Amino acid sequence: MASEKMKNKQPERRLFGTDGVRGVANLEPMTSEMALKLGRALTSALHNAAPHSESLSARRRSLVPSRASGLHARHRWKILIGKDTRLSGYMLETALASGICSMGADVLLVGPLPTPGVAFLTRSMRADAGVVISASHNPFQDNGIKFFSHEGFKLPDETEAQMEEMIFSGETDRHRPTAEVIGKAFRISDAVGRYIVFLKHAFPRHLTLEGLRIVVDCGHGAAYRVAPEVLSELGAEVIPVGVQPDGENINRDCGSLYPETARRVLLERKADFALSLDGDADRAIFIDETGEVVDGDHVLAICAREMQQKGALKGGAVVATVMSNLGLELALQAMKLKLVRTAVGDRYVVEEMLRGGFNLGGEQSGHLLFLDHNTTGDGCLTALQVLATMVESGRRLSELKKVMTRLPQVLLNVEVREKKDMASLPRLSAKIAAAEKELRNRGRLLVRYSGTELLARVMIEGEDEGKIRQMAEEIAEEIRLALGAAKS
């Protein structure tokens, strides 16, 4: 349990961060022009991989029987596009679809749908790739684009780097299919219904949510239809919040970053449980019946114990990031389970889960991964797993969360003007080294840059909250002196 300082070992990127491409909509890189290029680059990358891959996708691209003629016809590429409820989603969706069609692939448009719903439908509809237009928990003026393989997993760093190279070298502009080779776009009208059925199948058939009053805060985001309908169809009395998106109110004082909104409604209506989702509903934060917030670390501990007792936990371990609380590690040790840590980002959690054969992982922020059900974080699915545990055990969430005791943790975000190597800043390095020495084996220290924003994050855990807060503030002040963003 030694303290640690995370170093960014990922290659320098010009477009992609830890979760796709993200920025202010209609400013570089989140422009229509870039979206079109990303669509072309994605299709080109799929074509380039075809001769070398032994995957199911490669086999699908071989000659297949044609029903019409009895002859053989080549595989018609399909790429599925979903989005959240941001105003700029229309603009970027159109540009992406144009870029993909211009490279000879067809587009399946599913409209507003949670990110995990897009991952599921990409697999279910046998698409060659999936795309989500969303900036997750960011305010409405931002947007982002992230990509999934035909198996529903986020594209690896190597493929994203290849797409970047195609865009900046101009390679995507050199191939221009014509005539009947140009792709078509189709709108899938029943996407929400398909995803709802998938979620209901993830809930044990012998259980019901009857008798439970549940607050669901969808953050005016992609799950505004899905989450209330799923819980209602399973028998719960649902109190919906944040289900009137207007293109501009996504994540505004609601959703996973503002659990106090759902908490207030829970206490007013004397509900049993509250769920707060982010804009694309790939993560969830819960509130127990007493009004206490329950984050991803507690949920991992709850689900790890439940799965272990049922013999369903694979690999004798849970995968989480370096941001997860030390209390989670101690709780798992008490169960004779291991905690495997990764870099920040659910994609890295998934990669480690696949590498080690694990089926439970996630992040403190509420991205939880149940690989037996879906390939990416799924807020609605996570809620159903927690609710199933509550119903089957007859215990409230406030009781279940006692499986883990959270150690004091301080997290500070510092706006920076650039992401300079921290090792090249002697005063900052000295301050970090001094804090590490003081913590010794009685806490953890993590200083890193955000993968999606111009922020430095300082996280310290320890036994004395006042002391670790002072240490964190001293380190944060050194970052401001060396790299602080100019005041506007």
N, C-alpha and C positions, 0 to 999 in steps of 0.2 A: 504494500500500500504506500509505496514511496511517492513523493511528490513528482510531478512531471511537467515538462514544458513541450507543447506540441509544435513541431516544425512542419512547415508546408513543404511536402516532398513532391507535390504534383507539378508537372511541367507548366511553364508559363503559357497562359492562354490569352487569346485576343477577344474571343467571343464567349466561350462557355465557362460557367462557374460550376459550383458543386451541384446545381440543379438546373441545368440547361442554360439558355440565354435569357437575360433579364435586364430591364431598364425602364426608363420613362417612355411610355408609348408615344410614337411619332418622332422620337429623337433617337439617334444612333445609340445602340444597335437595334432598337426595337422599332424599326420602320417597315413600311410595306416593301420597300426595295430589298431590305435584308431578309424579310420573311420569304419573299419570292426566291431569293438565292438559297436560303436554308432548305426550302422545299426541293429545289433542284439538286442541291448537294446531297440531301438524304436519299433521293432516288438514285443518284449516281453511285453513292456508296453501296447501296443494295445491289446494283448491277455489277459493280466491281467485285463484290464479295462472292457473287454467284459461282464463278468457275472454281473457286478454291474451297468452298464450304461443303461439309458433309452433313449439315444440319437438315432438319425437316424442311426448312425454307428452301434450301438448295434443291432438295428432291422435288419440291412442288414446282420448281422452275423448269424441270425437265419436261420433255414432251408428254402430254397427257391426252387421253382419249377425248374426242369431241363427240357429244351426243348427236349433234345435227348431221354430221356427215359420215360418222364412223371412221373418219381419218384422224390424224393427229394435229393438234394445235398447240402453240406455245402458251405457257402460263401468262395470264394477264395480271400484272402487278396491281395490288390494292393497298392503299394507305389510308388509315382511319384518322380523322381529325375531330377532337372534342375541345371544349373550352369552358371557362367559367362565365360569369355574368357581367364582365367589364364592358364598358362602352367600346373600347378599342378592339374587343374580340372580333367584331364584324370585319373591321379593316384588315386585321392580320390573318383571319381565317380565309378571306378571299384571296389575299396575296399568296399564302401558303398553297392553297388549292391550285392556283394558277401555275406556280412553280412546279408542282408535282405533275400536273397534267401536261405541262410543256415538255416533260421528260418521258412521256409515254406511259405513265401510271394512272390508274383510276383512283378517285378520292371518295371515301365514304364519310359524309358529314353527319355527326350525331348531335350537334348543338351543345347546349349547356349540360355537362355531365361531370361528376367527380372524376378526378384523375384515376383512382382505382377502377372506376367503371370503364374508362377508356382502355386501361390495361387488360381488364377482363374481356371486353368486346373484341380487342385486337386478337386475342387468342381464339375466342369463340367463333368469330367470323372468318377465321383463317386469313387475316390480313397479313401483309408482309412487314408492316410497321405501324406504329401508332404515334400520334402527335397530340400534345395537350397545350393549349394556349391559356396560360394562367401565370400570375405572379404570386400565387399561394396566399400568404397572410399580408402581403404588401397592400398599400392603399390603391384606390381605383386608377389613379393616373399612371401607375406602373403596369407592365405586363411582361410575360415571359413565354418562352417556347421550350418544351422538353420532349424528348423522343423515347419511344419504346421499340424494342425488337419484336419480332413476330411471336416470341414466347412471353411477351408482357413485361420483360425486364428493361430497365433503363439502359440505354446504349453505353458501352464501355468507353473509357477515356480515349482509347486508341481510335475508335470510330469517330468520336467527336473531333479529335485532332485532325483526322483525315478530311472531315467535312470542312473544317476551318481552312485547311490548305487548299482545297478545291475552290473555296470562295475567293480567297485572297490571291490565288494564282490565276484566276479567270478560267479554270478548267471547265466549270459548269456552263460557260457561255459558248463553248466550242462544239457542243453536241446539240443539234436541234432536230428532233423528230418531226415529220410532216405527215400530211394526209391522214390515213386511218390509224396511224401509230399514236397520234396525240390522244391523251387520256380524257376520260369523262368524269363528271362529278355526280354523285347520287346522295340524296338525303335519306337517312335512316330514321323513320318516324317512330319506331317502337323501342329505341335505345334505352330509355328510362325504364320501361316495363321489363325489359330483359335483365337489366342490372338489379332491379328490385327482386325478381325471382331468384337470381343468383344469391343475393344477400339472405333471403329467407331460407334457402337451402343450407346456409352456414349456421343456422340456429337449430338446436336439437328438436326433432319433430315431436318428441314427447313432452316438450315444455311449452308454456304460454306466458305471455306478459300480462294476462288479465289481473286486475287489481292494483297495477302499478300506475302511478301518475308520473309522467316523465316530461321534463322541460327539454326542448330541442332547439338550440340556437344555431341556425344554419349560416349566420353571418351574411345574409343576403347573397350567398354564393352558390356554387354549383350543385349543392345537395338540397336546395330549397324545396324540391318536390320529393326527392328520394327518401331522405331520412324520416320525415313525418309519416309518409305512407308506409314504409317498412314497419316501423314501430306500431302504428295503428293497426295494420293488418295482422300483426302478431298478438294483438289484444290489449295493448297499452292505451291508457288515456293520455293523449299527447297534447302538450301545451306548446304550440309552435312560436318561435321568436326568429326574427331575421329571415322571413320567407317572402319578402316583397322587393325583389331586386329591381332597381331602376337604371342600372348601368354605372351609377356613381356611388352607391351606398355600400358596396361590398366591403366587409371588414370594418366599417365605420362604427366605432364604439360597440362592437359586438363580435361574436365568434371567439376563436380560441385565444386570441390575444387580450380579450376583455371578458374573462369568465365571470366578472362581477355582474355583468348584465343577466346572465342565466341564473346566477346565485340569487339576485334580487327577486326574480320571478319565482324561483324555487321556494324561497322563504315566504313570499306573499301568498302563494297558492298551496303551501304545505305539501310540496311534491316529494316523491321518494328518491328522485335521481335527476340529474341534469347533465346534458351533453352539449359541449360547445365545439363546433367545427370551424376550421379555417376555410378560406375562399374556395379551395379546390377539394376540400373534404378528405384529404389524405392523412390528416391528423386530427386527434380529438383530445380535449381536456374535459375531465369529469368533475362534478360537484356532488358530494354526498348529501344525505338528508339533513345534516346539521349545518350545511353551508360551507364546509371545508373543501378546498380545491384539491383534486387528486391528479397528479401529473403522470407522465409516461413511466417514470421509474417505479412508482407504486403499482401501476397496472402491470408492468412486467413481472414484479414480484408476485402479485396475485395470480396471474395467469401461469407463471412458472410452477407455483405450488399446485394449482389445480391440474395442470397437464402432467406433472410428475406423479401425482396421486392416481391418475387414470392410466399411467404408463404410456402417455402420448408424447412426452417431451423427448426429443431426439438429441443425442450427443452429450447428454449430461451437462449442458451449458446453455446460457442465454447470451446473445450478442448485443452489445450496446456501444455507445461511443464514449470518447474520453470525457464528455460532458456529464455523463450519468453520475448520480450522487454516490459517494462512498457507502452510504447506507444500503444501497441496492446490493453492492458486492458483499457486505456483511450478512444481509438477509439470505442471499443465495448460498453463502458458505454454511449457514446454519442448516440449510436443506441438503448440504453435501453436493452442491452444484457450483459450477464455475461461471465467472463473468469474463467473457472475451470482449476486449475493447477494440474499437476501430477509430479511424479519423471521423470527423463530423460529416454527416451526410448519410441519408438513408440508403443511397446507392452503395456506399462502402459497407454498411451493415449487411445488405443483401449479398454482396460479393463474398463476405466472410461466411455468411450462413451457407451459401452454396458450396464454398470451399471445404467447410468443416462438417457438412451434413447436419446442420442445426435447423430447427423449424420455428424458433421463437426469437425475436430480436426487436430492437427499436431504439428510439431516442427519448430523452427526458421531455422534449417538446411535444410529445404525443404521437409521433410517427411510430406505429407499431406494426410489425410484420408477422403474419401467421402464414408461413409458406405452404402449409397444407391447404390453404384456402385461396390466397391471392399472392401476386408477385410483387406488390408494392404496398406502402402504408395505406391503410383503409380505415378512416375514422368510424364509418357506420359499422363495419365488420367488427372492429375492436369493441364498440359499444355492445354489440350483440354477444360477444364472448364474455364480457364482464357481467352483463345482465343474466346470461345463462348460469354463470357461477352463483350469482345472488339468488336466483330462483331455486336452483337445485340444492344449494346449501341451506337456504332459508335464513341467510345472514345479510344484513344491510352492508352497504359499501363502507360505512364508517367502521364496521367490525373487520371486514376483509382487509382493509388497508393497514391494519395493525401488524401484518406480516413483515412490514419494513418500518424502521425508524430512520427518518431523514436526519443526516448530520447538517449543522449550519453551513450554508453555502452563500457566497456573495458573488454576483455576476454583474460586472460593469461594462458598458459599451462606450467606446470612445470614437468619435468621428475623426477620420484621418484624411489627409489630402493625397496620400500615396501609400502603397503597401511595400515599404522598404524592409529589407532583411533586418530583423531585430538584432541579430548577432553583430551587425555593423554599428550598433548604437551603444557605446561603452557604458554610459550612465544608466541606461535602461537595463542592459545586461547585468550590471552590478546590483541593481535594485532587485531584479528577479532572483539572482543567485543568493542574495542575503535572505530573501523571503523563503526560498527553498531550504536553506540551512536551518532557519528558525522552525519551519514546519517539521523537518526531519520525517519520521515515519508516522506522524500524527495528523496528517492532512494531505491535501493535494493542491497543486498549483498548475494552472493552464493559461497560457497567453497565446492567442492566435488571432489571425485575421478572419473576418467573415468571408465566406465563399461567394456571397451574392451582393454585398454592399461594401461601401468604403468605411468599414468599422474595424476597430481592434477590440477583441473581447478579453476581459480579465476575469478569470474564475478561480476562486480560492475556497477550499473546504477545510474545516477544522473544528475543534471543540469549543473555542471561545469566539462567538460571533463578533463581538466588539473588536477583538484583536485582528481577525482576518479581514474585517471591513477596513480597518486602518491600513493594513498591508495592501489591500486591493486599490484603495484610493491613492496611495503613494505611487504604486506602479502606473495607475491610470494617469496621474499627473505627469509622470516622466514621458509617457506616450504623447500627451498633449503638447508638452514642451518641444518634443522632437518631431512630431508628425501631425500635430493638430490641424484640423481644417480651419481655414480662415472664417472669421465671423461675418455673416451676411448683414 
